[in-house]
Amino acid sequence: MPAQTISHPSPRWDRARPIVHSEPAFFRPPVVDDSINDTTYRYNRLFRSNSYPNGRLCLLEFLQAPRLATAWTPFARYAYQDFQLQITAISSHYILEFLIGSSLLTSFVFSLVGLAIERRCPTETNQPRRDIILNLGYLIVQRSTAYTLAPLASGVSIIAVNAVGGGALVLPGAGWGTVWAIPLYVFTMDLSEYLFHRAQHASQLLWAMHSLHHSDKSLNVTTATRHFWVETSLKALFVYPFVGLLLQPSPAIIVIYAILTYWNFVVHMNVPLSFGRFWFVLNSPHYHRIHHGSTQVYANHNFAALLPVYDILFRTFYRPTRDEYPATGVSDGDAPRTLLEAILWPIRRQVCRRGQVIAADAGPR
């Protein structure tokens, strides 16, 4: 089919540069509506704004685009045709959104399977059932807010990375190049997780949120999702963009890393699993339990998410002895008693104190 020139019915700053298409009519940007192909129009408004006189970014329109199931094919084809450099960042946004959306069910499955395994061979017996129920209830809150906030945060991150030209090193997504591309991306992402984890323990503001995770006195597989609900968006805004400035991975590599992160459920399990003399290869429940130890001896050790090699490099590793399984929790024993306390964790005391003052003012005089 001969190439045709089609212009969008859009404001004047969008008409500065017509788009040439050689695709069938189904993939051409139509009049703006709620149809599938509206994705390509949103793409132009957002990522081609550097060619417009006013340089406007329509982030809100982009985030309102149809979901992965209806928008992926025309969006990916059109983005790839327009300029190949940014297809990774855009598809990464939709893959991230899809993974977050499906992670609620996946997290429940991992939690239930993990609890079943823990019943057969627990490290710590007779853990209070109320702690597990609280964690499962909070899982719904944490994953739901992540589904709402993380796509917005990742959209901002994509714009920031693309504004400076995207990743410096484009990683191959197929062939023998993935032999080095996948490990490089995994090592880089794990380093960013390690550094952010160190910051969570060093900064009072971040610790006020992260202490919710450490407050669990019954460390088990459900502790894996007991992170304050804002933390996922903080990573998407302030951690992952720095990786994006260095590396430009393919969607396949992003999915592989996302699957590897489910190992986080295993390292929090209440089971006596260790890799013995190969402890430095991969994080394990025995190794990570030290990080959750409630006494000062274990403070600021074993920050690794996947690879203990960073604990070794930065001298934060603590190799536990064979039978060393410390009690867990924060040093002052503080922990949420209700789901609402977990949701309001960093500001729970201020809210409770204000509520008591209001109740006192409303009392009999």
N, C-alpha and C positions, 0 to 999 in steps of 0.2 A: 504494500500500500504506500503510495507516495506521501511524503511528509506534508503535514498541514500545520498551519499556524492558527492557534486558538487563543483568544484573549479572555481573561476572566471578566465577568460582570462585577467589578469591584471598585472601591474608591480610587481616585486619580493616582495616588502614590503606588498603587499595585499595577498600574498599566504601563509602567516605564519599560517593562521588558517582557515581550510576548514569549510564549513557550512553544517550542517546536516538538511535535509528537509524531511518532511513526507507529504507535500502538493502535490496536482496534479501538472503536469508539467507546467500548465499555470502560477503558482505562483513562479516558480523557476527563479532565476536571469539568464537571457540569456546573450549572447554576447552583449557588450555595443553598443547600437544604440539609435535611437530616439523612440523606441517602448514604450509601457506602462510599461513593467516590468523593464525598465532601472532605474526606481525609486528605486528598491531594491538595485541595484548596487551602486547608489549614496549614499544610506543610509549606506551601509557597508563602503564605502570610508570615509564618514564623521564621523559616530558615533562609528565605531569599531576601529578607529585609535589608541586608547590607547593600543591595543594589538599588534600593528605593531612596529617593531624595531625603525623606524624613527618617529613614532607618527605624521604622516602628516594629516592635515585637508584639505579637498577639498571643501571649502565653495562655491566656484564659481560653481562647478559641482552641488552641492545641490540646489543652487538658480536657476539653469537652468533646474531643473526637470520639467516634464509636469505639467500642472495646475491641480487643484482639480478634475475637471470633469473626466479626463483620468487617474489620478495617485492615487486617494485616496484608492481604494479597495486593490490593491496589496501592496501598500505602508503600509497601516495600518495593514493588515494581517501579512506581513513579519516582521514589526517592533514589533508587539505584540508577535510573535513567538520567535524572537531573544532575547529581554529582555523587560519585561513589564514596567520597571521603567521609560523608556524614551518615551513611546508611547504618553503620554500626551503632552510633549513639542513639539514633531514632528507634531502631528495632530493639535496642537494649531497654529503652523506656517501656515498650510494650511487653517485653519478656519479663521485666521486673514487676510490672503491674499484674501480669498473669500469675507469676510465681507467688506474689503476695496474696492474690485473691484465692489461690488454691491452698495456701499454706495453713489455713485454719483447719481444714479437714486433715491435711497431712500431719499437722502437729498433734491433733487428737489421736490419729492412728499410731504415730510413734510413741506417744505418751502411754496409750493403753497397752501396746505391745511391750514397752519397757517396764511398765508396772507388773505385767504378767511374769516377765523374766526375773524381776527383782524379788518376787514372792518365792521363787524357787531357790535363789542363792543370794540373799541380802547381805550386805556388809553390816548394816545397822538394822536390827530387828525391832518390831513393834513401833514403827513410826506412826505418829498420830494421824488418823484418817482425816481429821479436819484440815490439816496442812495440805494434804493432797487435793482435797475438794476445793480449798481456797485457790490453789495454783491452777486447777483446771478451769475454775470460773474466771480467773484473771487471764487465762490464755485467750478466752473469747474477746475480752476487752483489748488485750495487747495486739492480737492479730487484726481485729477489726479497725482499730485506730491506725495501725500500720498500713492497712489497705487504703484508708482514706488519705493519710498524710504523706506516705512515702512516694506515691506517684507525683504529687505536687513538688516535693523536695527534689526528686530525681529529674523532673522537668526543668527546674531552675538550674540544677547541676549540669544538665545537657546544654542548656543555653550558655552557661558560663564557660564550659569546656570548648564548645564550638566557636565561641566569640574569639578565642585565642588560637583557633586553627585545629583543634582536636588533638589527639594523642600524637606524641613525637614519633613513636614506633608503632607501625601497623602490624598486628600479629596475624599470621596466616590462619585461615579457618578450616583448611582442608589440606590433605596430602601430608608429606613427611615434615612439613614445617610445623605442624602441631606437636611434634615430638618435643620441641623446645619451647613452643609458644605456650602450651598449657602449663608446664611447670613454672615458667617465668611469670605468668599471670597469677598463678596460685601463690607463689612465694611473695609476689609484690602485694597482693591483697592481704595475705596473712601478716605481712609486716605492718600494713596500715592498721589492721585490727589490733595487733600487739601494741603499737604506739598509742592508739586511741584508748586501749584498756589501761595503759600506764597513766594516761592523762586522767582517766576516770578516778583513779586512786590518788592522784596528786592534787587535783583541783577540788576545792570544797563544793563548788556549784555542781560539778559532774558527780562527785561522790554522793551528794544529797539525793541524786536520782539512782545511781548505781548501787547504793547501799540496800535498796529493796531486793536486789538479786542476792546479795550476801546475807540478808537477814534470815534466810531460810535455815532453821535449825534441823530440818529433816531433808538433807540433800538427797534428791532423787531425780528421776527423768523429768518430772514436771517442773523442776527448778529451771530447766533450760529456757523456758519462755517467760520466766518471772523477771523480766526487765521492764523498767519504767517505760511507759508507752511513747514518750517523746524521743527516746534514744535512737530508734530506727531512723527517724527523720534527721536527727543531728548527724548521723553517719552519712546519710545521703547528701547532706548539704556541705559538710566540712571535711569529710574523710575521703569518700570515693572520687570526688572531682580531682583530687591530687593524683590519684592513680590514673584517671582519665587523661591528665596532661602528659603522662609518661607513656601510657600504652593505649592502643586502640584495638581492643579484642573483637573477634567475630562473635555473633550471637551464640554460636555453638560453644565457644569457650566460656562465655558467661553462664550458660546453662550448666556446663560441667562443674564450674565452681559453685554454683548455687546448690547443686546436688551434694557436693562435698561438705557444704556447711551444715547439712543435717547430721553430721558426725557430732555436732554440739549436743544432741540428745544423748548420745552414747557416753560422752565424757562426764555427764552429770548423773549417770545411773548409779544407783545404790547397789553396786556389785563389786566384788574384789577382783577386778580385771586390771592386769598390768602386763607390760611387754618385757618385763625382766631386764636383761642386759641391753635390750634394744629400746629402752625407754625414751631415748632421744629422737627416735624416728617419727613417732606420732603420739599425740596427746592421748591419755587414757583416763578412766575414772579414778584410778589410784593416784596418778600424777596430779590431776586437777583437784582432787579433794583437799590436797595440801593448800591450794589457793583459797579455799573456802574455810580453812581452819579458823577457829574463833580466838585463839591465843596469839600473842605478839610474836611468838617464835615463827609462825607461818605467814606473817604479814609481808606483803609486797614480794611474793614469790609465785612462780609458775603462772605467768600471765598468758601463756601461749593459747591460741585458739585451736590451731591444727598442728603446728610444727614447734616442738620444744627447742629447736635450734636457735630461735631468737632469745629464749631465756638463757641459753648458754652464751651467746654472743654478748648479751648485755648484762651478764652475771646476775640474773634473777632466778636461776633455777634452784630447786631444792629436790634432791632425789630422796624419796621416802624409803625407809627400810621396809622389809617384807610385810611386817605386821603393823605398820604405822598408818592408822586411820583416825585422824583427830576428829573431835566434835566440831560441828560447823555452826555458823552464825556470826553476827557482829559482836565485838568485844563487850558492848553494854547490854547485850541480850535483847535489844529492841527488835520488834517484828510486828507486822500488821495483824490485827485480830479479825478484821472484817475486809470484805472486798472494797468497800469505800475507802478505807484507810490505805489500801494498796494503790488505788487510783489516785489518791491525793497525797501520796507518800512524802514528797519533799516539803509540802506545805500543810501537812495534816495537823501539826501542833498549832499553827497559827489559826487554821480554820476552827479547830476544836475550842481554842481559847476565845475566839471571837464569838462562837456560838454560846459559850458559857456566859459571856458578858451580856449578850442579847437576852438570854434566858433570865439572867439576874435582873436586867432592867425591866423585863416584862412581868416579873413576879409581883406578889402582893406588896403593897407599900404601907 
